[in-house]
Amino acid sequence: QTQLMESGGGSVQTGGSLTVSCATSLYLGLYCMTWFRQVPGKGREGVASIDDNGRVTYIDSVRVRFTISEDEGQKNLYLRMNDLRPEDTAKYFCAARPREFSGDCRPAGKRFTYWGRGTQVSVSS
């Protein structure tokens, strides 16, 4: 009955790389998928999104360093994080919402149907 489950978090030094994964039971062609992150005392931040056609969006702070992708056959979502910095330290969540007719998968102002429990990423100097 679990729709989303993250894995792959851990500890890495500044400048290192890490990939977090999200296993789903969803037909990804029907959903906008987004990676969020959250640190204590701050709100949840949408980091990257992808639609069923592979179109992606990123926040400026990760645009060059992070890559979101999905494997529709395996129903998995990924976030490849390169050149990690201490400010990237957070719990990372994957989330899904039904694709809209507009095709706009940007997360701002949208309600997400499914959430994972998150995986912790810690970047040390």
N, C-alpha and C positions, 0 to 999 in steps of 0.2 A: 504493500500500500504506500510505500515511500516513493514520491515522485522525483525528488532531488536529493543527492548526497555528495557533498564535497570531500575531496581528499587531496593530499600532496603538499599540505602546508608543512612548515618547519622553520628552522633557523638558518640564516645565511649571513655572510659578511657583506659589507658595503661593496657594491660592484658585481656581486654574484648574480646568479640566475636561478629561477625556480618556476616550475609549472604546477598550477593547481588544476584539478579536474573536477567535473561535476557529472556524475552518472545520473541519468534520468530514465523514466519510463514513458516519456512523451514522444509523440511524433513531432520532431522539431520543426518540420515545415509549417506547422500551424502556430508557432510561437515566436515572439520576440524574446530573446534570452539576454540577460544582463548580469554582469559581475558587479556586486556592491562591496564596499569595505566600510568598516566601522572601528573606531578606537574609543576607549573609555572617555566619557564626557563630551563626545561629539556625535552629531547625527550621522546617519547612514549616507554614504556617498556613492553614487553610480559611477563606475569606472569605465566600463566598456559594454557595448551592446552589439548584437548581431541579429540579422534577419535570415529568413529561409533562403534568400538568394546570395548570402555571404556578404552583404553590405554591412559595414561596421562603423561605429562611432566611438570616440574616446574623449575623455576629458583632457585638457591641454597638458596637465602635468605628467601624463603617462603615454601620450600619443606616439612618441617615437620609441619608447622603451618596452611597451606592452603590446601583445598581440592576442586578440580573441579569435577563437576558431571553434568549429563544431564538426562532429562526425555524425551525420544524420543516420547512417546505417547502424552504428553502435549506440546512438542516442546519447552521446557524450558531448559536453561542453568543456573547453579548455581556456586557460589564460596563461600564456607564456610571458614571464616577467624577466626582463633583462636589466642590467645596470641598476640593481636595486639600491635604494637609499633608506636610511633610518626612518624617514617620513613615510615610507611605504608600509611600515609596521602596522598591522591591523588584522582583524578577523575578516576573512573574505567569504562572501556569500554568493551563491548563484540563485537566480530568480527567473521566473517565467511568467509571461502574460500572453493571452491570445493575440495573434497578429491582427491588426486593424486593416480596414480597406485601404487606408492611406499609405500603408507600408512603412510608416514612421515608427521606428523602434527606439527612439530616444526615450529614456526612462522618466524624465522630468514630468511631474504631475500625473503620473500613471499609477494605477493600482495593480500590483502583481499578484497573480493567483497562487503561485507555488514558490516556496522558499526552502532552501536547505538550512542546515543547522550551523554551517560555517566551518572554516578551517583557518587556524592561526598561522600567520606569516610574521616572523620576527627578523628584522634586519639590524645587525649590530655593526658598530664602527670598530 
